[in-house]
């Protein structure tokens, strides 16, 4: 009897093992993305030169690190060629960025089994991604991927990995619980601007760990077709999240609430890239957005020198709407504003349960207080870390315009083709100015020289020299220790950021984990009296408080 049971059990186990083996084999097969067939691969023979210390060149293309801490990259040529040149010039950053990205994934998903499964899931999810990416961009990504790291073959081949990374923004905000994105952008023109011209400002709050934002690249691209443009990017990434072209057409992207996608489509950053490369006005930008299918919802704030105004293209996987405020300013956080989407279920949930509306109202308040806007005033708004009516809501609160997680912050003056890019820490360092007319008039570079407009630099925020900022840095260090499983003093944690609700939630979670239930309850109670950023965190604090009180009574 016992032998029969064991034989039956072994047969069941064999079937289970076979099933999962076939499943993984199937996932590996469907997620195998073929490389583009490039006719002319001569660019692979190009070699990076170093004509001056800190300067690298290939033909007219060049790469350097500015004294501001920003990297600067200029590339030109046909798609595959400029991809190869991009990769060869910035090879170290392409590989470092993948190291940083992989390390953050390992931190978020510590189980090697789940990471292995995640690899196949993303591969399966993105199996049709090439069908939604233009041949031009596939060739360019393929060119960049030739310089990718040799250390991640277990994830996928180089081209497959670099292509998939272009959908990281989309996957990040589809999985809202990861809180990777929560951007803010706005624009003024006409009577709302001091000189009546268009000014666009934005914070790109895309957080994949501190290391991911270390090596920002200000990229200038002279493509073989379309318009020359600039964007702020990182190693290995050809998409656009914040950019402006030589016609004074700007694009910035803000995540909106999405239902969980069922399959890949065109990554948001590649739609934005196509707009900035091929549109010279709002009408052409809308036409490009209209023809691309996306798998998440997004707001594209498009500013146009030709139109001297800005609008928001609100796009979901199924439809598109244009939000035009019909006045001299426009604001964008993370909810849709058009009548088309205002009452949609995902948008209502975003408005009711996230920080988006609060941040929008704070942004509106700051703009109204500024009266006529300027570049300096725009930067002051992007740096603002307080709540409505200047309330102290703690440093790092998602309800503030400045959440202290920004990958970068940027300001455009489209009519003048001027752009200001933030430097570390976050948007508190100096904003460095570039004149696109001058940059695109350069014909190569043989000597390592600064290309920014030093006379137009906006100085660092004085906040970084204060004791308050030093305490915030200590708070972040404590938070990192908790995430790494180290011991901390929870009272010191909250003392370093005493008006921030999350200080108390973190302290409460730490005490709860260590079975100090009465003290955990005190921390949760305090958190619930402060300005909590979103519904999920408030519910977490309420639930944990009940559990802590119950366990403390035992």
C-alpha positions as CSV (number, residue, x, y, z in Angstrom):
1,X,0.0,0.0,0.0
2,X,2.8,2.4,1.0
3,X,4.8,1.5,-2.1
4,X,1.7,2.1,-4.3
5,X,1.2,5.5,-2.7
6,X,4.9,6.5,-3.2
7,X,4.7,5.4,-6.9
8,X,1.6,7.5,-7.4
9,X,3.2,10.5,-5.6
10,X,6.3,10.2,-7.8
11,X,4.1,10.1,-10.9
12,X,2.3,13.3,-9.8
13,X,5.6,15.0,-9.0
14,X,7.0,13.9,-12.4
15,X,3.9,15.4,-14.1
16,X,4.3,18.7,-12.2
17,X,8.1,18.9,-13.0
18,X,7.3,18.1,-16.7
19,X,4.6,20.8,-16.7
20,X,6.8,23.5,-15.3
21,X,9.7,22.4,-17.5
22,X,7.5,22.7,-20.6
23,X,6.1,26.1,-19.3
24,X,9.5,27.6,-18.9
25,X,10.6,26.2,-22.2
26,X,7.6,27.8,-23.9
27,X,8.2,31.1,-22.1
28,X,11.8,31.0,-23.2
29,X,10.8,30.3,-26.8
30,X,8.1,33.0,-27.1
31,X,10.3,35.6,-25.4
32,X,13.2,35.1,-27.8
33,X,13.2,38.4,-29.7
34,X,15.1,38.2,-33.0
35,X,17.8,40.9,-33.7
36,X,17.1,43.3,-36.6
37,X,18.6,42.5,-39.9
38,X,20.9,45.5,-40.6
39,X,22.3,45.7,-44.1
40,X,25.3,47.9,-43.5
41,X,27.1,47.0,-40.3
42,X,30.3,49.0,-41.1
43,X,29.7,51.2,-38.1
44,X,30.8,48.3,-35.9
45,X,34.4,48.9,-37.0
46,X,34.4,52.5,-35.7
47,X,36.8,53.1,-32.8
48,X,36.4,55.6,-30.0
49,X,39.2,58.3,-30.0
50,X,40.4,60.4,-27.1
51,X,41.8,63.7,-28.6
52,X,41.9,65.4,-25.2
53,X,41.7,64.4,-21.5
54,X,38.0,63.5,-20.7
55,X,36.8,63.9,-24.3
56,X,35.9,60.9,-26.5
57,X,35.0,61.2,-30.2
58,X,33.9,59.2,-33.2
59,X,33.9,61.4,-36.3
60,X,31.8,64.5,-35.4
61,X,30.1,62.8,-32.5
62,X,31.5,63.4,-29.0
63,X,31.1,62.5,-25.3
64,X,32.4,64.3,-22.2
65,X,31.6,65.0,-18.6
66,X,30.8,68.6,-17.7
67,X,32.2,70.3,-14.6
68,X,28.5,70.5,-13.5
69,X,28.5,66.7,-13.1
70,X,26.3,66.1,-16.1
71,X,27.5,64.0,-19.0
72,X,27.1,65.4,-22.5
73,X,26.7,63.4,-25.6
74,X,26.3,64.5,-29.2
75,X,25.5,61.8,-31.9
76,X,24.7,62.0,-35.6
77,X,24.1,59.6,-38.5
78,X,21.8,56.9,-39.7
79,X,19.9,54.8,-37.1
80,X,22.2,51.8,-36.6
81,X,25.3,54.0,-37.0
82,X,24.2,56.5,-34.3
83,X,23.2,53.7,-32.0
84,X,26.6,52.1,-32.4
85,X,28.3,55.5,-31.8
86,X,26.1,56.2,-28.8
87,X,27.1,52.8,-27.3
88,X,30.8,53.0,-28.0
89,X,31.1,56.6,-26.7
90,X,29.2,56.0,-23.5
91,X,30.0,52.3,-23.1
92,X,30.9,52.6,-19.4
93,X,27.6,54.3,-18.6
94,X,25.6,51.8,-20.6
95,X,27.0,49.0,-18.6
96,X,26.9,50.9,-15.2
97,X,23.2,51.7,-15.8
98,X,22.4,48.0,-16.2
99,X,24.3,47.2,-13.1
100,X,22.3,49.8,-11.1
101,X,19.0,48.7,-12.6
102,X,19.7,45.1,-11.9
103,X,20.8,45.8,-8.3
104,X,17.6,47.7,-7.7
105,X,15.5,44.8,-9.1
106,X,17.4,42.5,-6.8
107,X,16.6,44.7,-3.9
108,X,12.9,44.9,-4.8
109,X,12.7,41.2,-5.6
110,X,15.2,39.5,-3.2
111,X,14.1,35.9,-4.1
112,X,16.2,34.5,-7.0
113,X,13.3,32.2,-7.9
114,X,10.9,35.1,-8.3
115,X,13.5,37.1,-10.2
116,X,13.9,34.1,-12.5
117,X,10.2,33.9,-13.0
118,X,9.9,37.6,-13.5
119,X,12.5,37.4,-16.3
120,X,10.3,34.9,-18.2
121,X,7.1,36.9,-17.4
122,X,8.6,40.1,-18.8
123,X,9.9,38.2,-21.8
124,X,6.5,36.7,-22.4
125,X,4.8,40.1,-21.8
126,X,7.1,41.9,-24.2
127,X,7.2,39.0,-26.8
128,X,5.4,41.2,-29.4
129,X,7.2,44.4,-28.4
130,X,9.2,44.5,-31.7
131,X,5.9,44.7,-33.6
132,X,5.2,48.1,-32.0
133,X,8.7,49.7,-32.4
134,X,9.7,51.3,-35.7
135,X,12.5,49.8,-37.8
136,X,14.5,53.0,-37.2
137,X,14.4,52.7,-33.4
138,X,15.0,48.9,-33.4
139,X,18.1,49.5,-35.5
140,X,19.3,52.2,-33.2
141,X,18.7,50.2,-30.1
142,X,20.4,47.2,-31.7
143,X,23.4,49.5,-32.4
144,X,23.5,50.7,-28.7
145,X,23.2,47.1,-27.5
146,X,26.5,46.1,-29.1
147,X,28.1,47.9,-26.1
148,X,26.0,46.3,-23.4
149,X,27.5,44.3,-20.6
150,X,28.5,40.6,-21.0
151,X,27.4,39.9,-17.4
152,X,23.6,39.5,-17.9
153,X,23.3,36.8,-20.5
154,X,21.2,34.9,-18.0
155,X,18.5,37.6,-18.4
156,X,18.6,37.6,-22.2
157,X,20.8,38.6,-25.1
158,X,22.0,42.2,-25.3
159,X,19.5,43.4,-27.8
160,X,16.6,41.8,-26.0
161,X,17.6,43.4,-22.7
162,X,18.2,46.9,-24.0
163,X,14.9,46.8,-26.0
164,X,13.0,45.6,-22.9
165,X,14.5,48.3,-20.7
166,X,12.7,50.9,-22.9
167,X,9.4,49.7,-21.4
168,X,10.6,50.0,-17.8
169,X,8.8,53.3,-17.3
170,X,5.5,51.8,-18.6
171,X,5.8,48.7,-16.4
172,X,6.8,50.8,-13.5
173,X,3.7,53.0,-13.5
174,X,1.4,50.1,-14.5
175,X,2.5,48.5,-11.2
176,X,1.5,51.6,-9.2
177,X,2.4,49.9,-5.9
178,X,6.1,50.3,-6.7
179,X,5.7,54.1,-6.6
180,X,8.4,54.5,-9.3
181,X,6.7,57.5,-10.9
182,X,4.8,60.7,-10.0
183,X,5.9,63.6,-12.2
184,X,4.9,67.2,-12.2
185,X,5.0,69.6,-15.2
186,X,3.6,73.0,-16.2
187,X,3.9,75.8,-18.7
188,X,3.1,79.5,-19.0
189,X,3.0,81.9,-22.0
190,X,1.5,85.2,-23.2
191,X,0.2,87.3,-20.3
192,X,1.3,84.6,-17.7
193,X,5.0,84.9,-18.6
194,X,7.2,88.0,-17.9
195,X,8.3,88.3,-21.6
196,X,5.2,86.7,-23.0
197,X,7.1,83.7,-24.4
198,X,6.6,80.0,-23.6
199,X,8.2,78.5,-20.5
200,X,7.9,74.8,-19.7
201,X,9.1,73.2,-16.4
202,X,9.0,69.7,-15.2
203,X,10.3,67.2,-12.5
204,X,10.8,63.7,-13.8
205,X,10.1,61.7,-10.6
206,X,11.2,58.3,-11.8
207,X,12.9,56.5,-9.0
208,X,14.9,53.3,-9.5
209,X,17.4,53.8,-6.6
210,X,19.9,56.6,-6.0
211,X,22.5,55.0,-8.2
212,X,20.3,55.0,-11.3
213,X,20.1,58.9,-11.3
214,X,23.9,59.4,-10.8
215,X,25.0,59.5,-14.4
216,X,22.6,61.7,-16.2
217,X,23.3,62.3,-19.9
218,X,22.3,65.5,-21.7
219,X,22.0,64.1,-25.2
220,X,22.1,66.1,-28.5
221,X,21.0,64.1,-31.5
222,X,21.4,65.0,-35.2
223,X,19.4,62.2,-36.9
224,X,19.6,61.4,-40.6
225,X,15.9,62.1,-40.8
226,X,13.7,64.4,-38.8
227,X,14.7,67.3,-36.6
228,X,17.7,67.7,-34.3
229,X,16.8,67.5,-30.7
230,X,18.1,67.3,-27.1
231,X,16.9,65.1,-24.2
232,X,17.9,64.1,-20.7
233,X,18.6,60.4,-20.7
234,X,20.8,57.6,-19.3
235,X,23.2,55.0,-20.7
236,X,21.6,52.7,-23.2
237,X,18.3,54.6,-23.5
238,X,17.2,56.2,-26.8
239,X,13.7,57.1,-25.7
240,X,12.7,60.6,-24.6
241,X,11.1,61.5,-21.3
242,X,12.0,65.3,-21.4
243,X,13.1,66.8,-24.7
244,X,13.1,69.7,-27.1
245,X,13.9,69.9,-30.9
246,X,15.4,72.6,-33.1
247,X,11.9,73.9,-34.0
248,X,11.1,74.7,-30.3
249,X,8.8,71.7,-29.9
250,X,9.0,70.2,-26.3
251,X,7.7,66.9,-24.9
252,X,7.5,65.8,-21.3
253,X,5.6,62.7,-20.1
254,X,3.5,62.2,-16.9
255,X,2.2,58.8,-15.9
256,X,-1.6,58.4,-15.5
257,X,-3.7,55.7,-13.9
258,X,-3.7,52.5,-16.0
259,X,-5.5,49.2,-15.6
260,X,-3.1,46.2,-15.7
261,X,-1.9,45.7,-19.2
262,X,-2.2,42.3,-20.9
263,X,0.6,42.8,-23.5
264,X,3.2,45.1,-24.9
265,X,2.7,48.0,-27.3
266,X,4.8,51.0,-28.1
267,X,6.8,52.2,-25.0
268,X,5.7,55.7,-24.0
269,X,9.3,57.0,-24.3
270,X,9.5,56.0,-27.9
271,X,6.2,57.8,-28.7
272,X,7.7,60.9,-27.1
273,X,10.9,60.3,-29.0
274,X,9.0,60.2,-32.3
275,X,7.2,63.4,-31.5
276,X,10.3,65.3,-30.6
277,X,12.1,64.0,-33.7
278,X,9.4,64.4,-36.3
279,X,6.9,67.1,-35.1
280,X,7.3,70.9,-35.5
281,X,4.0,71.9,-34.0
282,X,1.1,70.7,-31.8
283,X,-0.9,69.4,-34.8
284,X,1.9,67.1,-36.0
285,X,2.6,65.9,-32.4
286,X,-1.1,64.9,-32.0
287,X,-1.0,63.0,-35.3
288,X,2.0,61.0,-34.2
289,X,0.5,60.2,-30.8
290,X,-2.7,59.2,-32.5
291,X,-1.2,56.5,-34.7
292,X,0.8,54.7,-32.0
293,X,-0.7,52.1,-29.7
294,X,0.4,52.2,-26.1
295,X,-0.2,49.7,-23.2
296,X,-0.4,52.2,-20.4
297,X,-2.1,55.6,-20.0
298,X,0.1,58.8,-20.2
299,X,-0.1,62.5,-20.4
300,X,2.2,64.2,-23.0
301,X,2.7,67.9,-22.2
302,X,3.6,69.3,-25.6
303,X,4.9,72.9,-25.8
304,X,5.3,74.6,-29.2
305,X,7.3,77.7,-30.2
306,X,5.3,77.8,-33.5
307,X,2.0,77.9,-31.6
308,X,3.3,79.8,-28.5
309,X,1.3,77.6,-26.3
310,X,1.1,74.1,-24.8
311,X,-1.5,71.4,-24.6
312,X,-1.7,68.0,-23.0
313,X,-2.2,64.9,-25.2
314,X,-4.0,62.4,-22.9
315,X,-3.6,58.9,-24.3
316,X,-4.9,55.5,-23.1
317,X,-4.4,52.1,-24.7
318,X,-7.7,52.7,-26.4
319,X,-8.2,56.4,-27.1
320,X,-6.8,59.9,-27.1
321,X,-8.0,63.3,-26.0
322,X,-6.5,66.8,-26.1
323,X,-6.6,69.0,-23.0
324,X,-6.4,72.7,-23.9
325,X,-7.1,75.0,-21.0
326,X,-7.7,78.0,-23.3
327,X,-5.7,80.3,-21.1
328,X,-2.1,81.3,-20.7
329,X,-1.0,78.4,-18.4
330,X,-1.2,74.7,-18.1
331,X,-0.6,72.3,-15.3
332,X,0.0,68.5,-15.3
333,X,0.4,66.0,-12.5
334,X,-0.8,62.4,-12.7
335,X,-4.6,62.6,-13.4
336,X,-6.3,63.4,-16.7
337,X,-8.1,66.7,-17.1
338,X,-10.0,66.4,-20.4
339,X,-13.8,65.9,-20.3
340,X,-13.2,62.7,-22.2
341,X,-11.4,61.0,-19.4
342,X,-12.3,63.0,-16.3
343,X,-14.9,60.6,-15.1
344,X,-13.3,57.4,-16.2
345,X,-12.9,54.8,-13.4
346,X,-9.1,54.8,-13.5
347,X,-9.0,58.6,-13.5
348,X,-11.5,58.9,-10.6
349,X,-9.4,56.4,-8.6
350,X,-6.2,58.4,-9.3
351,X,-7.9,61.6,-8.2
352,X,-9.4,60.1,-5.1
353,X,-6.6,57.9,-3.9
354,X,-3.3,59.4,-5.0
355,X,-1.3,62.6,-4.3
356,X,-2.0,63.9,-7.8
357,X,-4.9,66.4,-7.1
358,X,-3.2,67.7,-3.9
359,X,0.1,68.3,-5.9
360,X,-1.9,69.9,-8.7
361,X,-3.6,72.3,-6.3
362,X,-0.2,73.2,-4.7
363,X,1.3,73.8,-8.1
364,X,-1.7,76.1,-9.0
365,X,-1.2,78.0,-5.7
366,X,2.5,78.5,-6.4
367,X,1.9,79.7,-10.0
368,X,-0.8,82.2,-8.8
369,X,1.6,83.6,-6.1
370,X,4.3,84.1,-8.8
371,X,2.0,86.3,-11.0
372,X,4.1,86.6,-14.2
373,X,6.4,83.6,-14.6
374,X,10.1,83.5,-15.4
375,X,12.7,80.8,-15.7
376,X,13.9,81.6,-12.2
377,X,10.4,81.4,-10.8
378,X,9.8,78.1,-12.6
379,X,12.8,76.6,-11.0
380,X,11.7,77.9,-7.5
381,X,8.4,76.1,-8.0
382,X,10.1,72.9,-9.1
383,X,12.2,73.0,-5.9
384,X,9.3,73.6,-3.6
385,X,8.9,70.9,-0.9
386,X,6.0,72.3,1.1
387,X,2.3,71.6,1.1
388,X,-0.7,73.7,0.4
389,X,-0.5,77.1,2.2
390,X,3.2,76.4,2.8
391,X,2.4,73.7,5.3
392,X,5.3,71.6,6.5
393,X,4.4,68.1,5.3
394,X,7.8,66.6,5.8
395,X,10.7,66.4,3.3
396,X,10.1,63.7,0.7
397,X,6.3,63.8,0.7
398,X,4.8,62.7,-2.5
399,X,2.2,65.5,-2.2
400,X,5.0,68.1,-2.7
401,X,6.1,69.3,-6.1
402,X,9.7,68.4,-5.0
403,X,9.6,64.9,-3.7
404,X,13.4,64.4,-3.5
405,X,13.3,61.5,-5.9
406,X,13.6,63.3,-9.2
407,X,15.9,61.7,-11.8
408,X,16.1,65.2,-13.3
409,X,14.3,68.5,-13.5
410,X,14.3,70.6,-16.6
411,X,13.1,74.0,-17.9
412,X,12.6,75.0,-21.6
413,X,12.3,78.3,-23.3
414,X,11.2,77.1,-26.8
415,X,11.3,80.3,-28.7
416,X,14.8,81.0,-27.6
417,X,15.9,77.3,-27.9
418,X,17.3,77.5,-24.4
419,X,17.1,74.6,-21.9
420,X,18.1,74.4,-18.2
421,X,19.0,71.0,-16.7
422,X,19.2,70.3,-12.9
423,X,22.3,69.0,-11.2
424,X,22.6,66.9,-8.0
425,X,21.3,66.7,-5.4
426,X,18.0,66.2,-7.2
427,X,16.8,69.6,-8.4
428,X,18.6,71.5,-5.6
429,X,22.0,71.9,-7.4
430,X,22.6,74.5,-10.1
431,X,20.5,74.4,-13.2
432,X,22.9,74.4,-16.2
433,X,21.8,76.2,-19.4
434,X,22.3,75.0,-23.0
435,X,21.7,77.0,-26.2
436,X,20.6,74.5,-28.8
437,X,21.5,77.0,-31.7
438,X,25.1,76.9,-30.5
439,X,25.2,73.2,-29.8
440,X,24.0,72.2,-33.2
441,X,26.3,74.7,-34.9
442,X,29.3,72.8,-33.6
443,X,31.1,70.6,-36.1
444,X,32.8,68.1,-34.0
445,X,35.0,68.7,-30.9
446,X,38.8,68.3,-30.6
447,X,39.3,70.0,-27.3
448,X,37.5,69.3,-24.1
449,X,35.6,72.5,-23.5
450,X,32.3,73.4,-21.7
451,X,29.4,73.8,-24.0
452,X,26.8,75.2,-21.5
453,X,26.0,78.9,-21.1
454,X,27.8,79.6,-17.8
455,X,26.4,83.2,-17.5
456,X,22.8,81.8,-17.5
457,X,23.4,79.1,-14.8
458,X,20.8,79.3,-12.0
459,X,22.5,78.9,-8.6
460,X,22.0,76.0,-6.2
461,X,19.1,76.2,-3.7
462,X,20.3,77.4,-0.3
463,X,18.3,74.6,1.3
464,X,21.3,72.2,0.8
465,X,23.4,74.2,3.2
466,X,20.9,74.0,6.1
467,X,20.8,71.7,9.1
468,X,17.3,70.6,8.0
469,X,18.8,69.2,4.8
470,X,21.6,67.4,6.7
471,X,18.9,65.8,8.9
472,X,17.0,64.7,5.8
473,X,20.1,63.0,4.5
474,X,20.4,61.2,7.8
475,X,16.8,60.1,7.6
476,X,17.4,58.6,4.2
477,X,20.4,56.8,5.5
478,X,18.2,55.3,8.3
479,X,15.6,54.3,5.8
480,X,18.2,52.5,3.6
481,X,19.4,50.6,6.7
482,X,15.8,49.4,7.4
483,X,15.5,48.2,3.8
484,X,18.8,46.3,4.1
485,X,17.6,44.6,7.3
486,X,19.9,46.5,9.7
487,X,19.2,47.6,13.2
488,X,18.3,51.3,13.8
489,X,17.0,53.6,16.5
490,X,13.4,54.4,15.4
491,X,13.3,57.5,17.6
492,X,16.3,58.9,15.7
493,X,14.6,58.1,12.4
494,X,11.5,60.2,13.2
495,X,13.5,63.0,14.8
496,X,15.4,63.6,11.6
497,X,12.1,64.1,9.6
498,X,9.5,64.8,12.3
499,X,6.7,66.2,10.1
500,X,6.8,63.4,7.5
501,X,4.1,60.8,8.0
502,X,6.3,58.1,6.4
503,X,8.9,58.5,9.2
504,X,6.4,57.2,11.6
505,X,5.1,54.4,9.3
506,X,8.7,53.2,8.8
507,X,9.3,53.4,12.5
508,X,6.0,51.6,13.2
509,X,6.8,48.8,10.8
510,X,10.3,48.4,12.2
511,X,8.9,48.2,15.8
512,X,6.1,45.8,14.7
513,X,8.6,43.5,13.0
514,X,10.7,43.5,16.2
515,X,7.6,42.8,18.3
516,X,7.6,46.2,20.1
517,X,3.9,46.4,19.5
518,X,2.9,49.2,21.9
519,X,5.6,51.5,20.5
520,X,4.6,50.6,17.0
521,X,1.0,51.6,17.8
522,X,2.2,55.0,19.0
523,X,4.1,55.6,15.7
524,X,1.1,54.5,13.6
525,X,-1.2,56.8,15.6
526,X,1.1,59.8,15.0
527,X,1.4,59.0,11.2
528,X,-2.4,59.2,10.9
529,X,-2.4,62.8,12.2
530,X,-0.1,63.9,9.4
531,X,-0.4,64.6,5.7
532,X,-0.4,61.1,4.2
533,X,0.3,61.0,0.5
534,X,-2.1,58.3,-0.7
535,X,-4.9,56.0,0.2
536,X,-2.8,52.9,0.2
537,X,-0.4,54.2,2.8
538,X,-3.2,55.5,5.0
539,X,-4.9,52.1,4.9
540,X,-1.6,50.4,5.7
541,X,-1.2,52.6,8.8
542,X,-4.8,51.9,10.0
543,X,-4.5,48.2,9.5
544,X,-1.1,48.0,11.2
545,X,-2.4,50.1,14.1
546,X,-5.2,47.7,14.8
547,X,-2.9,44.7,14.7
548,X,-0.3,46.4,16.9
549,X,-3.0,47.4,19.5
550,X,-4.4,43.9,19.5
551,X,-1.0,42.3,19.9
552,X,0.0,44.8,22.6
553,X,-3.0,43.8,24.7
554,X,-2.0,40.1,24.7
